[in-house]
Amino acid sequence: MAQGQNRTSNSLVVPQANAALDQMKYEVAQELGIQIPQDGYMGYMATRDAGAIGGNITRRLVQIAEQQLSGGFSH
């Protein structure tokens, strides 16, 4: 089995965050003009596109964490 196909290796600390991360994935893809297949299978997506989505998600998560640590973001 390929490394990217086993989702349990990347288990979330907060399992409820899965829906929020999926939503962020679709938002980032839309902003970048990348079409995600309706069935959710991204195996045929170009590596460059998948990397762009993942990189932008990481950038956003870091920004959110920095805001929370600086006290500039309240929940």
Phi, psi and omega per residue, in radians:
M1 nan 2.371 3.136
A2 -1.218 2.682 -3.063
Q3 -1.020 -0.738 -3.077
G4 -1.260 -0.224 -3.085
Q5 -1.510 -0.263 -3.098
N6 -1.711 1.705 -3.055
R7 -1.278 -0.352 -3.114
T8 -1.212 -0.366 3.106
S9 -1.217 -0.328 3.117
N10 -2.036 0.880 -3.089
S11 -1.182 2.483 -3.103
L12 -1.420 2.494 3.074
V13 -1.175 -0.682 3.085
V14 -2.013 1.710 -3.066
P15 -1.001 -0.479 3.136
Q16 -1.186 -0.245 3.141
A17 -1.326 -0.182 -3.101
N18 -0.991 -0.788 -3.133
A19 -1.122 -0.710 3.134
A20 -1.143 -0.691 3.119
L21 -1.184 -0.683 3.078
D22 -1.103 -0.740 3.112
Q23 -1.076 -0.742 3.124
M24 -1.097 -0.668 3.133
K25 -1.034 -0.796 -3.127
Y26 -1.206 -0.672 3.112
E27 -1.102 -0.804 -3.134
V28 -1.120 -0.764 3.130
A29 -1.051 -0.733 3.131
Q30 -1.122 -0.749 3.119
E31 -1.073 -0.608 -3.126
L32 -1.496 -0.110 -3.129
G33 1.330 0.478 -3.130
I34 -1.808 2.242 -3.135
Q35 -1.539 2.115 3.054
I36 -1.637 2.290 -3.131
P37 -0.985 2.519 -3.108
Q38 -1.046 -0.566 -3.113
D39 -1.388 -0.090 3.088
G40 1.479 -0.155 -3.140
Y41 -1.368 2.073 -3.087
M42 -1.878 0.335 -3.115
G43 -1.143 -0.408 3.141
Y44 -1.723 0.041 -3.136
M45 -1.304 2.540 3.112
A46 -1.098 2.450 -3.138
T47 -1.004 -0.672 3.133
R48 -1.064 -0.744 3.141
D49 -1.176 -0.782 3.128
A50 -1.084 -0.697 3.117
G51 -1.162 -0.655 3.113
A52 -1.127 -0.728 3.116
I53 -1.120 -0.872 -3.125
G54 -1.077 -0.713 3.135
G55 -1.127 -0.720 3.131
N56 -1.232 -0.616 3.065
I57 -1.099 -0.801 3.124
T58 -1.051 -0.763 3.128
R59 -1.040 -0.759 3.125
R60 -1.134 -0.755 -3.132
L61 -1.111 -0.665 3.092
V62 -1.142 -0.740 3.110
Q63 -1.062 -0.776 3.128
I64 -1.066 -0.787 3.141
A65 -1.108 -0.727 3.120
E66 -1.096 -0.713 3.120
Q67 -1.123 -0.727 -3.139
Q68 -1.164 -0.693 3.142
L69 -1.199 -0.559 -3.136
S70 -1.486 -0.093 3.131
G71 1.456 0.162 -3.106
G72 -1.561 0.048 -3.084
F73 -2.399 2.119 -3.120
S74 -2.023 2.491 3.091
H75 -2.094 nan nan
